[in-house]
């Protein structure tokens, strides 16, 4: 089972990650298409931001370290949930989905991020 967190809960998740994995910087994996990332994107703050579109995840799996916590992000949370479940099935032990996606991030965390 892959946990879901809201964008407003990300700071707590990052603190928990640092406590449990002090040597492993968490990753926010943005699985949206390039045009979406150009339209609206988060700023890394306490995490590494990586962009790998959903359709390319299987062929680019080696780019994602299994020993680091990963929070998956998309527009509303559907694609990122699918990627999070895929990663979990591939043996990634510490994966969460950011429910509500970048749309909710704009509403809950950073209103300067455009909604589209």
Buried (B, 14 or more C-beta within 10 A) or exposed (E): EBBBBBBEBBEEBBEBBBEEBEEBBBBBBBBBBEEBBEBBBBEEEBBEBBBBBBEEBEEEBEEBEEEBBBBBBBBEBEBBBBBBBBBBEEEBEBBBBBBBBBBBBBBBBBEEBEEE
